[in-house]
Amino acid sequence: MRLAMISFHTSPLAPLGMGKAGGMNAYILGLGQELARRGIVVDCFTRIQDEKTSPVVPVSPKMRIISLPAGPPIPLSPSSLIPYLAEFRAAMEAFQEREGKEYDLLHAHYYLSGWVGLRLREDWQIPLLFMFHTIAFLKDGTARQGEEKEPPARHEIERKVAHGADLIVASNPHEEDSIRNFFQIPADRLAIVPCGVDTHLFRPLDQERARRELGLSCGKILLFVGRIEPIKGIDLLLQAMAELHSAPDFFPGPSPKLILVGGAEGMDAWKARAKGWGLDPWLLFLGPKPHRSMPFYYAACDALVIPSRYESFGIVALEAAACGRPVIATQVGGLPYAVSPGKTSLMVLENDPTSLAHAIRRILTDEELAKSLGRAGRGWAESFSWPRISDRILACYEKAMAIPAGGGRERNA
């Protein structure tokens, strides 16, 4: 099988935490590598964001990242890339013609890639499997200000792709139910396959050794991993930390520190806010870190905190669990399916910093509970290993390829 993956707005090789690079990037790279290991030829197409980018980067003998021109070769926000979708589609077609080899299936990630995939589906007459990763109407439900709302063009593109794709894969039952009801998609055009995790890379490590490697001090450490943006709930986490540190004699030892790993954009503003709350001594903003170094950060912490207002899944929760670390997360979107509430994690209400503070206190003061959650986490994460997830994705590919051509989809969306 020859597979054309599309990740238009961001490269799977982009440093996680920079710009919009996050869980989706890790997902595409992890899935592509496992499929390639099984003998499938995987070409993943993305947009050039830097003139120094190599047009073709081999990831493995059967997987390549192919960067094509579409708009100026600089990082741009997803919505500002809409005018360059047709250019990217043409570049993909030109590449395929030069290579002289046909693809068997399209796998598009995110709504922009879905637009491209929908048109190539018609041109190449091959099936399209689509994954939203995030959905506009769900994100808008968490927006607190008008500027955080998704543009109307995104809503329209998502509707057209939802009705034009041969098969839509959701990462959890919550997402599947949202897609089915909002877009009125029949159940036979939907499948649920959770995200995967590299259980060889993400594994339990000795905490003291990890802290020495990273140059971190002793005491209790909380970890946040993700982009620094409002939807990730950074403000809620800082408010929870302020509540913790305002309580007298909260901990028998030194007060807990919070390490934030992720995007540099907007970090100065959050540092200023933290300083205003008197949190400076207990916060450490580290910026993005290489994905392969993340097991050390998970090992070094006492708990991972995910205070998000919306998460389509929450891959970092799986990574922490695979490393044997307990997770504290808000009960939103796909997070309850990425963790096992009460067994590998503590879940709290969304937009509730007080509830978050109490959960943090419980984890950091109950050593037996923390150990129990961490031990269970490793076993939980094993069920999301890439070999297991790839089996399920391959079954979806077979289902999409078995659908008769012209099966009633919207054609010229």
N, C-alpha and C positions, 0 to 999 in steps of 0.2 A: 504493500500500500504506500502511496505517496500522499502525504498530508500537507495542505497549505494552511498554516496557522496565521492569523492576522492579529497583531497587537499594534494598531496604528499609532496611538498617541504616546506610547512609552515602550522602551525596549526592555525585554526580559533581562538584559545585562546591565541596566541602569542601577547605580548604587541605591539600595533601599533606603527610603527616608528622604531622598532628594527629590524635590518637585512632587510629582504625583506617583513616584515609584513606591510600591508597597506590596501588599499581599498578593495582588494580581500578578505582579512581576515574578514573585517567587513561585506562584502556582504554575505559570506558563513554562518557566524554565524547568521546574521539577517534573511536570508531566511530560514535557517534550523529551527530556533526557531518558525517562523510563520507557517511553514509547520507542525511542531510537534504540535503546538497549535490546528491545524485542525485535528489532529488524525493520521497523517502519521508518521510511524516509520522511523526516520532518523539516520543512522549510518554514521558518517563522518570519513574517514580513513586518517591518516596522518603519517608522519615518526617520529620516536623517535629522538629528538635532544639533549636530556639530560637524563642521566641514572636515574635521580630521577623522571622522568615523570611517572605518573600513567598510566597503560595500557588502562584503560577505565575510562573516566570522564563523568558522567551524567550531561548534561546541563539542561535538563528538563525531565519530566517523559517519553517522547518519543524521545528524542534526546541524542545521545552519541558521544563523541569524542574518537576514538579508535586509539591509537598510536602503531605502529608496527615497528619492527627492519628492517633497510635497510641501510647498511653501518655503519660507526662509529657513535655513538650517540653524535654528535657534530654539530653545525651549519655549513653548507657548501653552497657554491654558487650553484644556480640551475644547471648550466652546468656541475659541478663536480659531480652531483648526477646521471647522466645518467647511469653509470655502475651499479647502485644499483636498477634500475627499476625492473628487473626480480626478485630480492630478495623480493621486496615489493609486487609484484604480487603474489608470492608464499605465502607470509605471509597473504595476504588477503584471499587467497583460504583456507589456513589452519584454519584461524579464522572462516570462514563461515562453514567449515566442523565441527569444534568443536561445534559451536552454533546449527548446524542442521536446520537452517532456510534459506529459499531462498529469494533472493531479486527480485523485480519486474522491477527495472530500475537502471541504472548507470548514475550519473551526475558528470562529470569530469571537474575540473577547472585547466586551464593552460596546456601547452603542455606536461609536464612530466606526469601529471595525465591522460592526454589523451592517452598516450602510454599504461599505465596500463589498462585504461578502454577499449581500443580497444581489448586487448587480453582477458580480462575477459568477454567481450561481446561475444566472440567466445566460451569460456569455459562454461559460464553460460547460453548462448543463451537468453539473455535479451537485450533490446534496450540500446543504449548509446546516451545520450545527452551531448554535449560538448560546453564549453565556453572558448575562447582564453584568455580573459582578456587583454593580450597584444599580439601583433603579431610581429614576428621577422622582417619582411621586412619593416614594418612601423617604428619600433624602429631604424633600421639601417639607415633609411632616415634622422634621426635627429643626428646620431653619428658624432662627430667632429674629433675623433681620431680613429685609427685602433683598439685599445684595447676596444673601446666602442661597436664594432660590435658584433652581436650575432654569436655563433659558427655555422658552417655548419650543425652539427648534429641537432641543433634545427630546422633549416629550413626543413630538411628532415623529422623529426618527425611531424612537423606541417602539412606538405603536406599529409603524410599518415593518420593522424588522421582526417584531413579535408575530405578526400575521404572515410574514413571508418566509421565515426560516422553516426548515423541515423538522427540526427537533430543537427544543430549548432545554438546556440542562440547568437546573437550580441546585444550589449547594445545600439546601435544607428544606424541611417541610414548610416553614414560615414563608420562605421566598417562593416556593412552588405555589402555595395557596394564594399569595399576593398576585403573582403573574396570572394565574388561572382566572381569578375573579376580576382583576382590574382590566386585563386585556381581553377577557372572554376567550381564552384559549382552551380547546378541548384537552382532556386528560391524556389522550394518546399521543399528543405532541409535546408532552412534558416528561422529564425524567429527573430524578433526584440523585445526585452524586456529590458527596461532600468533598471538601478540599483535602489535600494530602500533606504529609510531612515527611521529611527525610529523617528516618529514625536511626540512620547510621551517623549522620552529622549531629543531630540533636539527641543527646544521650546524657545520662547522669554523669557529672564530674564532681570531684572533691571541691567543696566550697572554699576551703582555706587556700587550696592551690590556685583556684580561679581568681580569688581576690589578690593573691600575690602577683599573678600574671598581669592583672589589670591595675595594680598599684592602688587598690582600695583598702580603706581602713576597716577595722573590726566594727562590731555593733550591728544593729538591725538595718537592712537595706531593702527598700522597695524599688521596683523597676517599672518604668513605663517605656513601651516600644511602639513607635508609630510616627506618623506625620504630625507636625505641630499645627493643627488647625481646629476650628471650633467644634466640628462634628466629632472629634476625638475626645471631647470633654476635658481638656486640660484645665479649664477654669474650675470644674467640679473637683478635680483631684487636688488642685492647690487649695481650694476652700476646705476640703477634708483635712489636708495637712495642717492648715491653720487651726482647725478645731482641735486636732490632736495636740498641737504644741501649746495651745492655750489652756489645756487641762493640767492642773498641777499634779505632780507625781504620777503622771500617766504611765511611765515605764520605770522599772526598777533600775535600769542602766541608762546609758546615753540615749538621747532621743533618736528616732529612726531618720535615716537619710533617704531622699528620693533621687534616683538617677533617671534621667530622661534621655533615651537614645532615639534619635530621629531628626527629621528635617530641620534645616537651618533657617528656612523662611519663617519670619514672624517670631523667631526665638528671642530677639532683643525686647520685643514688647512683653513677652511672657516673663522674661527676667525682671523687667521693671515692675510688673504687677506683683511678682513674688517678693521683690524687695519691699514693696509697699505693705505687704502683709507680714513683714518681718521674718520671711522664710529663707532668706539668703544663706544662713549657715548650714542649712540642711538640704539644699538643692544642688544638683550637679547636672547641668545641661551639657551633654557630650556631643550632640550632633549625630549625623549618620555614621554607622559603622559597617564594615564589610560583613556580608551575610555569614561567612564562614567563621567569623569571630564571635557571633552571637551566643553560641553555647556557653562560652565563658561568662557572659553577662547574666544569662539565666542561672547558671550555677552559682554565681556570686551573690545573687539576691536571695531574700527570704520569701518573697512573693512577687508575682507579676500582677500589676493593677491595670485593668482595662475599663476606664470610666466613660466609654463612648456613648454618644446619643444615638448612633446608628452604626451597625456593622452587618454587612451581608453575610459574613461568616466569622472571621477572626482567627487568621492563621497563627498569629503570635501566641494565642492561647494554646494551640496544639504544640507549638515549639516548646513552650515553657513546660507543658505537661510531659512531653517526651524527655525533657531534662530532669524530670522528677521534682518540679517546683509547683507549689500550690498557686491557684489563680483566684483573683478577686475581680469580678466582672459585673457590669450592668446587664440587666435582663432585657436586652433589646435585640431585634433582628435575629441573626443566626447564632449569636453567642451561646444561648442555652443548648445548642446542638454541637458547638465546638468543644464544650466542656461537659462534664457530668455533674450537674448541680448537687452539692452535698457530698459527693464522692471524690471529685478532683478539684472542686472549686467552691467558693462562697459567692452567691449572686445577690445583688442589691438592686433596689428600685432605681430607675433612671432619674436623672436630674435631682438627686438627693445626696448632697455631700455629707450630711449627718449620718445617713445609713452607710455610706462608703467609709466614713471615719470609724464607725463601730465595727465594721467588718475587718478593717485593717488592724484595729486594736485587738480583735479576737485572734486573728492569725498570728500576730507578733507576740502575743502573751500566752498562747496555748501551744506549746511546742509539740505535744503529742498529736494535736489536730493537724498542725502544719505538716508533720511527718507523714501522717496517714493520707492526707490529700496528695502529697507528693508521690508517695509509693503507688497509689492508685492511678495517678496521672500517667505514669510510664505505660502501664498495661492498657489504659484507655487509648493512648496515642498509637500503640501498635496496630490497632484496627484501622488507622488512617494512613498506614504506610503506603508509599507510592506504588509498590507492586499490587496491593489490594485495590487502590483507587483506580489504577490504570486498567485493571480487569473490567471494572464497571464502565469506564469511559469507552473501552473497546466495544463493549456490548452496545453502547449508545451509537457508536459509529456504524456497527452492523445494522442496527435498527434504522438509522437514517438512510443508509445505502439501500435498504430493502424497500423503501417507500417508492411506489410507482411515480414516474415523472408526471407532472401536471396534476398532482393530487389535490387540486382545489385551493392552493395557496394564492395569495395576492401576488401577481406576477410583476407588474410594472409599478411597484410602490414608490 
